[in-house]
Amino acid sequence: MSAEELRAKLEEEILEASWYALKPHAERGSLILVEQPLSLPDAGLALAYDDSKTVEAWLGEGLLYKPSPELIEEWNKDETKWFSMAIVQPFVLAQELTPEQTQALLNGEQGS
């Protein structure tokens, strides 16, 4: 599969998920958080193609990271926490939605 095809596949497969849907992945150590301005498809491509130099740079910049126990504890208390997510085996990539995006999602609005 070409990079363009994989990018299109990743973009099509991005879903929204609550923290409770992602929590089991965090407990297994397979959840990776993606910070803006990095996109889920960009992160997914780098992981899928084993681009370790790019991934290491993003880790160093804090654009990719695993949730800390403190962050997990905070999210466990917040039933309104939602994310965009994509699966790139063996990882689940997630990007936190803003409160506005979450509200739009819960209201059934498109384009959040």
Rosetta blueprint (number, residue, H / E / L):
1 M L
2 S L
3 A H
4 E H
5 E H
6 L H
7 R H
8 A H
9 K H
10 L H
11 E H
12 E H
13 E H
14 I L
15 L E
16 E E
17 A E
18 S E
19 W H
20 Y H
21 A H
22 L H
23 K H
24 P H
25 H H
26 A H
27 E H
28 R L
29 G L
30 S L
31 L E
32 I E
33 L E
34 V E
35 E L
36 Q L
37 P L
38 L L
39 S L
40 L H
41 P H
42 D H
43 A H
44 G H
45 L H
46 A H
47 L H
48 A H
49 Y L
50 D L
51 D L
52 S H
53 K H
54 T H
55 V H
56 E H
57 A H
58 W H
59 L H
60 G H
61 E H
62 G L
63 L L
64 L E
65 Y E
66 K L
67 P L
68 S L
69 P H
70 E H
71 L H
72 I H
73 E H
74 E H
75 W H
76 N H
77 K L
78 D L
79 E L
80 T L
81 K L
82 W E
83 F E
84 S E
85 M E
86 A E
87 I E
88 V E
89 Q L
90 P L
91 F E
92 V E
93 L E
94 A E
95 Q E
96 E E
97 L L
98 T L
99 P H
100 E H
101 Q H
102 T H
103 Q H
104 A H
105 L H
106 L H
107 N L
108 G L
109 E L
110 Q L
111 G L
112 S L
